[in-house]
Amino acid sequence: MANSIRYNFDINNLFLQEIENIRTSQRENGMIPDIAPEYVQFDGGFVDSPEWGSTGVILPWYLYQWYGNKDVLVQNYGMIKRYVEYLKSKANNDILDYGLGDWFDIGPKNPGQAQLTPKSLTATAYYFYDLSILTRIAKITGNEADAVHYGELAARVRSNYNKVFFNTSTNQYSTGSQTANAISVYMGLVEPQYKKAVVDNIVKDLQAHNNAITAGDIGFRYLLKVLADEGRSDVIFAMNSRDDVPGYGYQLAHGATSLTESWQAYRFVSNNHFMLGHLMEWFYNNLAGIGQSEDIIVSKEIVIHPSVVGDVTYARGSFKSPYGVISSSWQNSKSEFKLQVRIPANTKAVVYFPDLATEPVYEVGKAQKVLSTVNIDGHRTLEIGSGMYSFSIKK
């Protein structure tokens, strides 16, 4: 949920405190418990699950990406390395097989532990993701030997993961669930030649379920990210703008006044539980279109890429980055598409315009100046510096 929270709040100090809680809760053998501080001790997957313990690896990395905080990587390097070594000690031929898995996915039984996706798949996917992050952190912090070692281990885990879970005949991972395929794509486990087919299978599965969600707490965020990154925000809109199947609209239709732990809004589980709020990230990152270039930290290089989907005619979002406010506001009518953008000082941005045939892009207020755009991956784009901009495309 961190990626959704960070658009609404300055969470640097809050998450630094949480990372300290995690570090002090880490066991001598390297295990990070599901709860930190560990006020209550449970057992089984409720005390040790890779999808939860991996927060100790992922959260410091997020703070570095969002706020440029290299110290958090240096100070917690030992914790991160010990946890990865703990996961390594639990693996059998590089495959982990324990934990809670895709919590509260929608299967034939009452929700709880994963039903549609093997726990071994999600646990091993997180193990690989942790190794990938640790490899990058090792390079940044000057631990070159570790970077080589964990990079090689990550490659081996990736290879064995695909041997165990990927079916080259169907281009599906394991059961072909939304979570199994999406987490494999997002975490970089899919071989490049199979990626498009796997994404196509995700869309086919959604369509087979009448655009209904089956992914749980773990898989849903990756389902959203993969669909958005692959240009299928139309599918995201379709599955989240209804109230007749379990989802956000369904929760509201059944009287929820806050997010519920279950997509089905069951009364016998928590009904004040923000774990399924991942759509907030899509609202900012894709609907409004505020993001940052891959591998660039602290929003130094911004991407404005709004998704014009469904019957949405207007969207506006703003985000207070460390450099200042970034905002994107668009309107879409039968005759014109308008986009207003604010880019803070000492940054730059690439603006992606929606595909509206070959109609020219104008900069409003510049004597209706026609702009020269550059094609990137089939999209018309424009590089801009800091300032306020207003663009128009006539239809």
C-alpha positions as CSV (number, residue, x, y, z in Angstrom):
1,M,0.0,0.0,0.0
2,A,3.0,2.3,0.3
3,N,2.8,3.5,-3.3
4,S,-0.8,4.6,-2.7
5,I,0.0,6.3,0.6
6,R,2.9,8.3,-0.6
7,Y,0.9,10.3,-3.1
8,N,-1.3,11.6,-0.2
9,F,1.3,12.2,2.6
10,D,4.9,13.0,3.2
11,I,5.7,9.6,4.7
12,N,9.5,9.7,5.0
13,N,9.6,10.0,8.8
14,L,6.7,7.6,9.3
15,F,8.4,4.9,7.3
16,L,11.8,5.5,8.8
17,Q,10.2,4.7,12.1
18,E,8.5,1.6,10.7
19,I,11.9,0.4,9.3
20,E,13.4,0.9,12.7
21,N,10.6,-1.2,14.2
22,I,11.3,-3.9,11.6
23,R,15.0,-3.9,12.3
24,T,14.6,-4.2,16.0
25,S,12.0,-7.0,15.5
26,Q,14.2,-9.1,13.3
27,R,15.1,-12.4,14.9
28,E,18.7,-13.6,15.4
29,N,18.3,-16.0,12.5
30,G,17.3,-13.1,10.1
31,M,13.6,-13.8,10.0
32,I,11.4,-10.6,10.0
33,P,8.0,-11.3,11.6
34,D,4.7,-10.3,10.0
35,I,4.1,-7.7,12.7
36,A,6.5,-5.0,13.9
37,P,6.6,-4.1,16.7
38,E,5.6,-7.7,17.5
39,Y,3.1,-6.9,20.3
40,V,1.3,-10.2,19.6
41,Q,3.0,-13.4,18.6
42,F,1.1,-15.7,16.3
43,D,2.3,-18.9,14.7
44,G,2.6,-20.4,11.2
45,G,2.2,-18.0,8.3
46,F,0.9,-15.4,10.7
47,V,4.3,-15.0,12.2
48,D,6.5,-15.6,9.1
49,S,5.4,-15.0,5.6
50,P,7.8,-13.8,2.8
51,E,5.2,-11.5,1.4
52,W,5.1,-9.6,4.7
53,G,8.7,-10.0,5.9
54,S,10.0,-8.6,2.6
55,T,8.8,-5.2,3.7
56,G,12.2,-5.1,5.4
57,V,13.9,-5.1,2.0
58,I,11.3,-3.2,-0.1
59,L,10.5,-0.3,2.2
60,P,14.1,1.1,2.5
61,W,14.3,0.8,-1.3
62,Y,11.1,2.8,-1.7
63,L,12.4,5.6,0.6
64,Y,15.5,5.8,-1.5
65,Q,13.5,6.0,-4.7
66,W,11.0,8.6,-3.4
67,Y,13.2,10.8,-1.2
68,G,16.8,10.1,-2.3
69,N,17.6,8.8,1.2
70,K,20.8,6.8,0.6
71,D,21.4,6.6,4.4
72,V,18.4,4.3,4.9
73,L,20.1,1.8,2.6
74,V,23.4,2.0,4.3
75,Q,22.0,1.8,7.8
76,N,19.7,-1.1,7.0
77,Y,22.1,-3.0,4.7
78,G,22.8,-5.6,7.4
79,M,19.1,-6.2,8.1
80,I,18.3,-6.6,4.4
81,K,21.2,-9.0,3.8
82,R,20.3,-11.1,6.9
83,Y,16.7,-11.4,5.8
84,V,17.7,-12.5,2.2
85,E,20.1,-15.1,3.7
86,Y,17.2,-16.3,5.9
87,L,15.0,-16.8,2.9
88,K,17.9,-18.6,1.1
89,S,18.2,-21.0,4.1
90,K,14.4,-21.8,3.8
91,A,14.5,-22.5,0.0
92,N,14.6,-25.9,-1.5
93,N,16.2,-25.8,-5.0
94,D,15.7,-22.0,-4.8
95,I,11.9,-22.4,-4.3
96,L,10.2,-21.2,-1.1
97,D,7.0,-22.9,0.0
98,Y,5.4,-21.4,3.1
99,G,3.5,-18.3,4.3
100,L,0.1,-16.9,3.7
101,G,0.3,-16.4,0.0
102,D,-2.3,-14.2,-1.8
103,W,-4.3,-13.4,1.2
104,F,-8.1,-13.0,0.7
105,D,-8.1,-13.9,-3.0
106,I,-11.5,-14.9,-4.3
107,G,-11.9,-18.7,-4.6
108,P,-14.5,-21.3,-3.9
109,K,-14.1,-21.1,-0.1
110,N,-14.4,-18.4,2.5
111,P,-11.4,-16.0,2.1
112,G,-8.2,-16.3,4.0
113,Q,-5.0,-18.0,2.9
114,A,-4.4,-18.2,-0.9
115,Q,-6.8,-20.4,-2.8
116,L,-6.1,-19.8,-6.5
117,T,-2.3,-19.3,-6.5
118,P,0.3,-21.6,-4.9
119,K,2.0,-20.1,-1.8
120,S,5.3,-21.4,-3.3
121,L,4.8,-19.1,-6.3
122,T,4.2,-15.8,-4.4
123,A,6.8,-16.6,-1.8
124,T,9.5,-17.4,-4.4
125,A,8.5,-14.3,-6.5
126,Y,9.2,-12.2,-3.4
127,Y,12.5,-14.0,-2.8
128,F,13.6,-13.2,-6.3
129,Y,12.4,-9.6,-6.0
130,D,14.3,-9.2,-2.7
131,L,17.4,-10.5,-4.4
132,S,17.0,-8.1,-7.3
133,I,16.6,-5.1,-4.9
134,L,19.6,-6.3,-2.7
135,T,21.7,-6.5,-5.8
136,R,21.0,-2.9,-6.7
137,I,21.4,-1.7,-3.1
138,A,24.8,-3.5,-2.9
139,K,26.0,-1.6,-6.0
140,I,24.7,1.8,-4.6
141,T,26.4,1.2,-1.2
142,G,29.7,0.0,-2.6
143,N,29.3,-3.7,-1.7
144,E,30.5,-4.8,-5.2
145,A,31.2,-8.4,-4.2
146,D,27.7,-8.8,-2.7
147,A,26.2,-7.3,-5.9
148,V,27.9,-9.9,-8.0
149,H,26.9,-12.8,-5.6
150,Y,23.3,-11.8,-5.2
151,G,22.9,-11.0,-8.9
152,E,24.0,-14.5,-9.8
153,L,21.7,-16.0,-7.1
154,A,18.8,-14.0,-8.5
155,A,19.5,-15.3,-12.0
156,R,19.5,-18.9,-10.7
157,V,16.2,-18.4,-8.8
158,R,14.6,-16.9,-11.9
159,S,15.7,-19.9,-14.0
160,N,14.3,-22.4,-11.4
161,Y,11.1,-20.4,-10.9
162,N,10.4,-20.6,-14.6
163,K,11.2,-24.3,-14.7
164,V,8.8,-25.0,-11.9
165,F,5.9,-22.7,-12.6
166,F,5.9,-21.6,-16.3
167,N,4.1,-23.6,-18.9
168,T,5.5,-22.8,-22.4
169,S,2.6,-24.4,-24.1
170,T,-0.1,-22.2,-22.5
171,N,2.1,-19.2,-21.6
172,Q,0.7,-19.4,-18.1
173,Y,2.3,-19.5,-14.7
174,S,1.1,-22.3,-12.5
175,T,-2.7,-22.2,-12.2
176,G,-2.9,-19.2,-14.6
177,S,-4.5,-17.0,-11.9
178,Q,-4.5,-13.3,-12.1
179,T,-2.0,-13.1,-9.3
180,A,0.3,-15.9,-10.7
181,N,0.7,-14.2,-14.0
182,A,0.8,-10.6,-12.9
183,I,3.3,-11.0,-10.1
184,S,5.6,-12.9,-12.5
185,V,5.5,-10.1,-15.0
186,Y,5.9,-7.3,-12.5
187,M,8.8,-8.8,-10.7
188,G,10.8,-9.4,-13.8
189,L,10.6,-13.2,-13.8
190,V,9.1,-13.6,-17.3
191,E,11.5,-14.2,-20.2
192,P,11.1,-11.3,-22.6
193,Q,9.8,-13.5,-25.5
194,Y,6.9,-14.7,-23.4
195,K,5.9,-11.4,-21.7
196,K,3.3,-10.3,-24.3
197,A,1.6,-13.7,-24.2
198,V,1.5,-13.8,-20.5
199,V,-0.1,-10.3,-20.3
200,D,-2.6,-11.3,-23.0
201,N,-3.5,-14.3,-20.8
202,I,-4.1,-11.9,-17.8
203,V,-6.6,-9.9,-19.9
204,K,-8.2,-13.1,-21.2
205,D,-8.7,-14.4,-17.6
206,L,-10.3,-11.1,-16.6
207,Q,-12.6,-11.2,-19.5
208,A,-13.5,-14.8,-18.8
209,H,-14.5,-13.7,-15.3
210,N,-16.6,-10.8,-16.9
211,N,-13.9,-8.3,-15.8
212,A,-14.1,-9.4,-12.2
213,I,-11.3,-9.4,-9.7
214,T,-10.0,-12.7,-8.2
215,A,-6.6,-11.4,-7.0
216,G,-6.2,-10.9,-3.3
217,D,-4.2,-8.5,-1.1
218,I,-0.8,-9.6,-2.5
219,G,-1.7,-10.0,-6.2
220,F,-4.0,-7.1,-6.8
221,R,-1.4,-4.4,-6.8
222,Y,0.7,-6.2,-9.3
223,L,-2.4,-6.9,-11.4
224,L,-3.0,-3.1,-11.6
225,K,0.6,-2.3,-12.3
226,V,1.1,-4.8,-15.1
227,L,-2.2,-3.8,-16.8
228,A,-1.3,-0.1,-16.5
229,D,2.3,-0.5,-17.6
230,E,1.1,-2.5,-20.7
231,G,-1.4,0.1,-21.7
232,R,-4.5,-1.7,-20.5
233,S,-6.0,0.9,-18.1
234,D,-9.2,0.3,-20.0
235,V,-9.4,-3.1,-18.4
236,I,-8.7,-1.6,-15.0
237,F,-11.5,0.8,-15.5
238,A,-13.8,-2.0,-16.6
239,M,-13.2,-4.1,-13.5
240,N,-13.4,-1.2,-11.0
241,S,-16.4,0.8,-12.3
242,R,-19.1,-1.7,-11.3
243,D,-21.0,-2.9,-8.2
244,D,-22.4,-6.2,-9.3
245,V,-19.3,-8.3,-8.6
246,P,-16.9,-8.2,-5.5
247,G,-14.8,-5.1,-5.6
248,Y,-14.9,-1.4,-4.6
249,G,-18.4,-0.7,-5.9
250,Y,-19.7,-3.9,-4.4
251,Q,-18.4,-2.9,-1.0
252,L,-20.2,0.4,-1.3
253,A,-23.4,-1.2,-2.5
254,H,-23.3,-3.5,0.6
255,G,-23.0,-0.6,3.0
256,A,-19.3,-0.3,3.5
257,T,-18.1,3.1,4.8
258,S,-14.4,2.2,4.8
259,L,-12.4,-0.4,2.9
260,T,-13.1,-4.0,3.9
261,E,-10.7,-6.8,4.2
262,S,-12.7,-8.9,1.8
263,W,-13.7,-7.9,-1.8
264,Q,-17.1,-9.5,-0.9
265,A,-17.6,-7.1,2.0
266,Y,-18.3,-10.0,4.4
267,R,-19.5,-9.0,7.8
268,F,-17.5,-11.7,9.7
269,V,-14.1,-10.2,8.8
270,S,-12.5,-6.8,9.3
271,N,-14.5,-3.9,7.8
272,N,-11.9,-1.2,8.5
273,H,-8.9,-2.5,6.6
274,F,-7.0,-0.5,4.1
275,M,-5.0,-3.4,2.6
276,L,-7.0,-3.4,-0.7
277,G,-6.7,0.3,-1.4
278,H,-4.1,-0.1,-4.2
279,L,-6.4,1.6,-6.8
280,M,-5.3,4.9,-5.3
281,E,-1.9,4.5,-6.9
282,W,-3.6,4.0,-10.3
283,F,-5.7,7.2,-9.8
284,Y,-2.5,9.3,-9.4
285,N,0.0,7.4,-11.5
286,N,-2.2,6.5,-14.5
287,L,-5.6,8.2,-14.5
288,A,-4.1,11.6,-13.7
289,G,-0.8,10.4,-15.1
290,I,1.8,11.5,-12.6
291,G,4.9,9.3,-12.5
292,Q,8.6,9.3,-12.7
293,S,11.1,7.9,-15.2
294,E,12.3,4.4,-14.4
295,D,15.6,4.2,-12.4
296,I,15.3,8.0,-11.6
297,I,14.9,8.9,-7.9
298,V,13.1,11.7,-6.2
299,S,10.9,12.7,-9.2
300,K,13.8,14.4,-10.9
301,E,12.6,13.2,-14.3
302,I,8.8,13.2,-14.3
303,V,6.5,11.4,-16.6
304,I,3.0,12.8,-17.4
305,H,1.0,10.0,-19.1
306,P,-2.7,10.3,-18.4
307,S,-5.0,7.4,-19.2
308,V,-8.2,8.4,-21.0
309,V,-10.5,5.5,-20.3
310,G,-14.2,4.5,-20.3
311,D,-16.6,7.4,-20.0
312,V,-14.3,9.5,-17.8
313,T,-14.2,13.0,-19.2
314,Y,-12.2,14.8,-16.5
315,A,-9.4,14.0,-14.1
316,R,-7.1,16.1,-11.9
317,G,-4.3,15.1,-9.5
318,S,-1.5,16.8,-7.7
319,F,1.4,15.5,-5.7
320,K,3.9,17.3,-3.5
321,S,7.2,15.8,-4.4
322,P,10.5,16.8,-2.7
323,Y,11.1,19.3,-5.6
324,G,7.6,20.8,-5.3
325,V,4.1,20.3,-6.5
326,I,3.5,18.2,-9.6
327,S,0.0,18.4,-11.1
328,S,-1.9,17.1,-14.1
329,S,-5.4,18.0,-15.1
330,W,-7.2,16.9,-18.3
331,Q,-10.6,17.3,-19.9
332,N,-11.9,15.2,-22.8
333,S,-14.8,16.4,-24.9
334,K,-16.2,15.5,-28.3
335,S,-14.3,18.4,-29.9
336,E,-11.1,18.8,-27.8
337,F,-8.6,17.2,-25.4
338,K,-7.1,19.6,-22.9
339,L,-4.2,19.0,-20.6
340,Q,-2.7,21.3,-18.0
341,V,0.6,20.4,-16.3
342,R,2.7,21.8,-13.5
343,I,6.4,20.8,-13.3
344,P,8.5,22.0,-10.3
345,A,11.8,23.8,-10.5
346,N,15.0,21.8,-11.2
347,T,13.2,19.0,-12.8
348,K,12.1,18.0,-16.3
349,A,9.3,15.9,-17.7
350,V,8.1,13.9,-20.7
351,V,4.5,14.4,-21.6
352,Y,2.6,11.6,-23.3
353,F,-0.5,12.6,-25.3
354,P,-3.4,10.3,-26.0
355,D,-3.7,8.8,-29.4
356,L,-6.0,11.0,-31.4
357,A,-5.0,10.1,-34.9
358,T,-2.6,12.8,-36.3
359,E,-4.3,15.9,-35.0
360,P,-1.7,18.6,-34.0
361,V,-0.8,19.4,-30.4
362,Y,-1.1,23.0,-29.5
363,E,0.4,24.9,-26.6
364,V,-2.3,27.2,-25.4
365,G,-1.2,30.8,-24.6
366,K,1.7,30.6,-27.1
367,A,-0.3,32.0,-30.0
368,Q,-1.7,28.5,-30.5
369,K,1.8,27.2,-31.3
370,V,1.8,23.8,-32.9
371,L,4.3,21.6,-31.0
372,S,6.7,19.1,-32.6
373,T,6.3,15.8,-30.8
374,V,8.5,12.7,-30.7
375,N,7.1,9.2,-31.2
376,I,8.0,6.8,-28.3
377,D,6.6,3.3,-28.3
378,G,3.7,4.5,-30.5
379,H,2.9,7.5,-28.3
380,R,3.4,11.2,-29.2
381,T,5.6,12.8,-26.5
382,L,7.1,16.1,-25.7
383,E,10.0,17.0,-23.4
384,I,9.4,20.0,-21.1
385,G,11.2,21.8,-18.3
386,S,9.8,23.3,-15.1
387,G,6.7,25.6,-15.4
388,M,3.0,25.7,-16.0
389,Y,1.8,24.3,-19.4
390,S,-1.6,24.1,-21.1
391,F,-1.9,21.8,-24.2
392,S,-4.8,21.2,-26.6
393,I,-5.7,18.7,-29.3
394,K,-8.6,19.5,-31.5
395,K,-10.7,16.6,-32.7
